[in-house]
């Protein structure tokens, strides 16, 4: 059986907390260590939910396998599409630079802009699941609702690609035991990132500087399908190519040939 970091830590925490509880009942320690343990555990759970690099709940793919190190492969990903204000221009930009990218699409956006979603697939880009609604309530939903969201979007994606979708990126990158259970039950690969652009909050100057200074071999780069970052995407692609990087699809590394 594969044990997640969360399960191992939970068992260790329960054992330690039990010892502390026994010591408290015997008057050996006061209540403060117990409260401190609970507080620290809560903080850890919160951090683990947000920071995908911790891989605390889910065995998330944040980087290309080390076996390809030295070949300067990078994975360019875009979240939240299809977007009628940017997807068409982004497609033209990628084609102009002969780059294939990986798009994590929101189910309701696929329904609203099916032509754009189909064009992404037709032009050879990889499509993945980014939930159906992408609301702030997604991370705190029940397993039943989580499964419904993911399966509904899978059906939309599979109607376009005519093959089973196995790629999922959680909204906001947030994970927890319930999301982990649903993803495992559906036998999906959870995709994180090693280089987050923050293109929804940073200025263009800050954004391109961050991407250039932090880009490394094997990175999975997170960007968004938004109009405001199109100029940055082009500059980033030009910089990456000038420095010998090759853009690849996730399917080239995580699907059986």
C-alpha positions in Angstrom: 0.0 0.0 0.0 1.2 3.5 -0.9 1.3 5.8 2.2 0.9 9.5 1.7 3.0 11.9 3.8 -0.3 13.0 5.4 -1.1 9.5 6.7 2.4 9.0 8.1 2.4 12.4 9.8 -1.1 11.8 11.1 0.0 8.5 12.8 3.1 10.1 14.3 1.0 13.1 15.5 -1.6 10.8 17.1 1.1 8.8 18.9 2.9 11.9 20.2 -0.4 13.6 21.1 -1.4 10.5 23.0 1.8 10.5 25.0 1.2 14.2 25.8 -2.4 13.6 26.7 -1.3 10.8 29.1 1.4 13.1 30.6 -1.2 15.8 31.1 -3.7 13.4 32.8 -0.9 12.4 35.2 -0.1 16.0 36.0 3.4 15.8 34.4 2.8 18.6 31.9 0.3 21.5 31.6 -2.2 22.0 28.8 0.0 24.4 26.8 2.0 21.6 25.0 -1.2 20.0 23.9 -2.6 23.2 22.5 0.7 24.0 20.8 0.7 20.6 19.1 -2.8 21.1 17.8 -1.9 24.6 16.6 1.3 23.4 14.8 -0.6 20.5 13.2 -3.3 22.9 11.9 -0.7 25.2 10.5 1.0 22.3 8.7 -2.3 21.1 7.2 -3.0 24.6 5.9 0.4 25.0 4.4 0.3 21.6 2.8 -3.1 22.3 1.3 -1.7 25.4 -0.5 1.9 24.6 -1.4 1.9 21.9 -4.1 5.6 21.3 -3.8 5.1 19.6 -0.5 3.1 16.8 -2.1 1.6 16.2 1.3 -1.8 14.8 0.3 -1.4 13.8 -3.3 1.6 12.4 -5.3 1.6 15.4 -7.5 3.8 15.8 -10.6 5.6 19.2 -10.1 8.6 18.6 -12.3 9.7 16.4 -15.2 11.5 13.1 -14.2 15.2 13.5 -13.4 16.0 10.9 -16.0 15.6 13.7 -18.6 17.8 16.1 -16.7 20.3 17.9 -19.0 18.1 17.9 -22.0 16.5 21.3 -21.1 12.9 20.2 -21.5 10.2 22.4 -20.0 6.4 22.1 -19.8 4.4 25.3 -20.5 0.9 25.1 -19.0 -2.0 27.5 -19.1 -5.0 27.5 -16.6 -8.5 28.7 -16.7 -9.3 28.6 -20.4 -10.8 28.6 -22.9 -11.0 32.4 -22.8 -12.7 34.3 -25.7 -10.5 37.3 -25.0 -7.2 35.5 -25.2 -7.2 31.9 -26.4 -7.3 32.7 -30.1 -4.4 35.1 -29.9 -2.5 32.7 -27.7 -3.0 29.9 -30.2 -1.6 32.1 -33.0 1.3 33.1 -30.8 2.2 29.5 -30.0 1.9 28.4 -33.6 4.1 31.3 -34.7 6.8 30.1 -32.4 6.1 26.4 -33.1 5.4 25.6 -29.4 3.0 23.0 -28.1 1.5 23.8 -24.6 -0.7 22.1 -22.0 -4.1 23.7 -21.2 -6.0 22.9 -18.0 -9.5 23.9 -18.9 -12.5 24.8 -16.8 -15.6 22.7 -17.7 -18.1 25.5 -17.8 -15.8 27.4 -20.1 -15.6 24.4 -22.4 -19.4 24.4 -22.6 -19.5 28.2 -23.3 -16.6 28.2 -25.8 -16.5 24.7 -27.3 -15.1 25.9 -30.6 -12.0 27.3 -28.8 -11.5 24.1 -26.8 -11.7 22.0 -30.0 -9.2 24.2 -31.7 -6.8 23.8 -28.9 -6.9 20.0 -29.4 -6.9 20.3 -33.2 -3.7 22.3 -33.1 -1.9 19.6 -31.1 -2.0 21.0 -27.6 -2.7 18.8 -24.6 -5.9 19.3 -22.7 -6.4 18.7 -18.9 -9.0 19.0 -16.3 -9.2 22.1 -14.0 -12.6 21.3 -12.4 -16.0 22.3 -13.8 -16.7 25.5 -11.9 -13.4 26.6 -10.4 -15.1 28.3 -7.4 -13.6 29.1 -4.1 -15.8 26.4 -2.6 -14.1 23.6 -4.6 -11.5 22.7 -2.0 -14.1 22.5 0.8 -16.7 20.4 -1.2 -17.8 16.9 -0.4 -16.3 13.9 -2.1 -19.5 13.5 -4.0 -19.5 17.0 -5.4 -15.7 16.9 -6.1 -16.2 13.7 -8.1 -19.1 15.2 -10.0 -17.1 18.3 -10.9 -14.1 16.3 -12.2 -16.1 13.6 -14.0 -18.3 16.2 -15.7 -15.2 18.0 -17.1 -13.6 14.8 -18.1 -16.6 13.9 -20.2 -16.4 17.3 -22.0 -12.7 16.8 -22.6 -13.1 13.3 -23.8 -15.8 14.3 -26.3 -13.2 16.6 -27.9 -10.1 14.4 -27.8 -11.9 11.1 -28.2 -9.7 9.5 -25.5 -9.7 9.1 -21.8 -8.4 12.2 -19.9 -6.0 11.5 -17.0 -4.6 14.9 -16.2 -6.0 17.0 -13.4 -4.8 20.3 -11.9 -6.7 21.3 -8.7 -8.1 24.9 -8.7 -5.7 27.3 -6.9 -3.4 24.3 -6.5 -5.2 23.5 -3.2 -5.3 19.9 -2.1 -6.7 17.9 0.8 -7.6 14.3 1.7 -11.0 14.5 0.0 -9.5 15.7 -3.3 -6.8 13.1 -3.0 -9.3 10.3 -2.6 -11.4 11.4 -5.6 -8.3 11.8 -7.8 -7.0 8.4 -6.7 -10.4 6.7 -7.3 -10.5 8.2 -10.8 -6.9 7.1 -11.5 -5.8 10.5 -12.6 -2.4 12.2 -12.6 -2.3 15.4 -10.6 -0.2 18.1 -12.2 1.3 20.9 -10.1 4.2 23.2 -11.1 7.8 24.0 -10.2 7.7 27.6 -11.6 4.7 29.7 -10.8 4.5 33.0 -12.8 1.9 34.8 -10.7 0.8 36.4 -14.0 -2.6 37.3 -12.5 -1.0 39.7 -9.9 2.5 40.7 -11.1 3.3 43.5 -13.5 4.7 42.5 -16.9 8.2 43.7 -16.0 8.1 41.7 -12.7 6.6 38.7 -14.5 9.2 38.3 -17.3 12.0 38.9 -14.8 10.7 36.2 -12.5 10.4 33.7 -15.3 13.8 34.4 -16.8 15.7 34.3 -13.4 13.9 31.2 -12.1 13.6 29.0 -15.2 15.4 25.6 -14.7 15.7 22.4 -16.7 12.6 20.2 -16.3 10.3 22.9 -15.0 6.6 22.8 -15.3 5.6 26.4 -15.8 2.3 27.7 -14.6 0.6 30.6 -16.5 -3.0 31.6 -17.3 -4.9 31.9 -20.5 -5.5 35.7 -20.0 -5.1 38.6 -22.4 -2.9 40.7 -20.1 0.0 38.2 -20.2 0.2 37.5 -24.0 3.2 39.8 -24.4 5.0 38.1 -21.6 4.3 34.7 -23.0 6.0 35.7 -26.2 9.0 37.2 -24.5 9.3 34.1 -22.3 9.2 31.7 -25.3 11.8 33.7 -27.1 14.1 33.8 -24.0 13.7 30.1 -23.4 14.5 29.1 -27.0 17.5 31.4 -27.2 18.8 29.6 -24.1 18.4 26.2 -25.5 15.1 25.1 -23.8 12.6 22.8 -25.6 8.9 23.0 -24.9 7.2 19.6 -24.5 3.8 18.0 -23.7 3.1 16.1 -20.5 2.0 13.2 -22.6 5.5 12.7 -23.9 6.7 11.7 -20.4 3.7 10.4 -18.5 1.8 8.2 -21.0 2.8 4.7 -22.1 4.0 4.5 -25.7 
